[in-house]
Amino acid sequence: VQLVESGGGSVQAGGSLRLPCTVSGNTRVIWVSGWYRQVPGKHRELVATMSAMGRANYGDSVKGRFTVSRDNAKKTVDLHMNSLKPEDTAVYYCKAVLSLDSAYYQGEYDYWGQGVQVTVSS
């Protein structure tokens, strides 16, 4: 299983970016997928996730500015970021909680992407 992220970059405050993430591999169900972020010296924090049933969960600092969406058939999860602020600068990581299509590996597993840098300048 791999999570492939793209879309990071630099933008001025007030701008927008979209971060797409695609899950590849032999998955059975992607229970939850979404995005987290981390700055040096701090814990990784929730940005936004969405369940397989379409329930979204947002971090307090991004509510009203960011939107998460997913396509279950394509196994993608996108983060749409609007009204970006300098404090949104971080490495953004895609995460999926999923079950494998395997008779040997049961249960749910966490997978992470490698991260993309988002830099917002004032």
N, C-alpha and C positions, 0 to 999 in steps of 0.2 A: 504494500500500500504506500502510495506517495501523495503528498499534498503539494501542489505546485501553485505558488503565488506569483502575482505580477502587479504592476500598476503603481509601485512606490515612486517617490520622486520629491521634488522641491516645488513649493507653491507659496504664494504670498498669503498673508492673513486675509481671511474673508473668502478665499478661493475654495475650490472643490477638487476632490480626487475620488477615483473609484478603484477599489482593490478587489480583483477577482481571485478566486481560489478554486482549483479543480482537484477533486479526489480521484485518483486512479488506482486500479487494483481490484482484487477479488473480494469485494465487499457485499454483504447481504443487506444490512440496514445501516444507514448513517443516522444515528439517533439524534445527535446534536452536532451542529457545525457552526463555526463563527470565527470571531477575531478577538485576539488579546493584544496588548502592547506592553512594551517595557522600555524604560529609560535606565541608563547606567546608575547603579546604586539603589535601585528600587525594585520591588517585587513586580512580577508580571501581573497586569490587571485586566479585568474584563472590559472589552469594548462593546461587543454585541454578539449574541448567538441566536440561533433559531433551531427549534426542534423539528423533527420529521413531520409533526402535525401542524407546523406553522406558527408555533408560539415563539415570540421574540422576547429577548431579555437584553436590556441595555445597561451599561455603566452610567452612573449618575452624571458624570461630567460630559457625556455625549448625547444625552436625551434631548430630542428636539432638533438635533443637528445631523446626526448620523442615522442611516437606515440600512438594515441588513435584509437581504433577500436570498432565497435559495431555489434551485431547480433540482428536484429530486431525481428526475430522469437523467439529467446531464451530470449529476453529482457535483454541482457547483454551489458556491456560496459567495456572494458579493457584498462588499461594504461600500456604501455610498456616503462620502463624507462631504458635508457642506459647512459653510461658515467656519472654516478652519481657523484655529488659533495657534499661536506659537507653542502653547503648552500641549498641543496635540503632537508635537514632535516626539517621535519614538520609533523603535523597530516594531512593526506590526507582524503578528504571527497568526497564521490560520491554524485552527484546531478542529479535529473531528473525533467524536466518540462513536465508535461503530462496532458492528459485529461482522466477523469474517464469514465468507461463504465456504465453510470448511467443517467437516465432521470431526476434526481433531481439535480445533481451536474454538471453543465455546466462550460465551461471555462477551463482555464489552471491553474495548481497548481504546486508549487515547493515542492519537497521532498528531504530530505537529509538523508544520512547514518550517522552512529554514529562516523565514522572516524577510521582510522588505522594509527599507528605511523610508520614513516619511518625515520631511523637514518643512516646517512652516515658518517663514520669516515675517518679521513685523514691518 
